[in-house]
Amino acid sequence: MPIKAVPIKAVPINGVDRIIAYRDYEQKTFVEWLLQKYHSLSRSYKFRL
């Protein structure tokens, strides 16, 4: 009896993966927000000097 090649099914993203992806996205946007805030603050300090 020949061995059949089993087609690999696409694994659905489970809740944990979704949470991790969301957390990573949140972290990224938070870091970007901090950088923007820092840049705007440094700009305002430069104008004051």
N, C-alpha and C positions, 0 to 999 in steps of 0.2 A: 504494500500500500504506500504510494508516494506521499511525502509530507507536503501539505499545502502551505503556501506562503500566506501568513495571516496579515491582512492589510492593517496598517497601524491607524487607529482612529484618532482624530484630533481630541485631545484631552480638554474638557471644558475647564475654564478658569474657576477654581473654587473660591469660596469666600475669603480664605486666608490670603491667597494671592492678590485678590481684589483689594483687601485692606492694606497689604504691604505696598501695592502700586499706588494706592490713594495716599498713603502716608508719605511715600517718596515724593509724590507730586506736591503735596502740601509743604513738605520740607523745602523743596526746590523753590516754590513760589514765595515761601517765607524768607529764604536766603536772598532771593532777588529783591524782595521788598526792603529787606534790611540794607542791601547794597544801594538801592535807590535812595533810601532815607539818608544813608551815610553820605552819598554823593551830593544830595541836595543840601545837607548840613555843611559839608566842607565847602560847597560853593558859597553859601551864605556867610561863612566865616571869612572866606577870601575877600568878599565884597566889603566886609566890615573893616578889615585891616587897611 
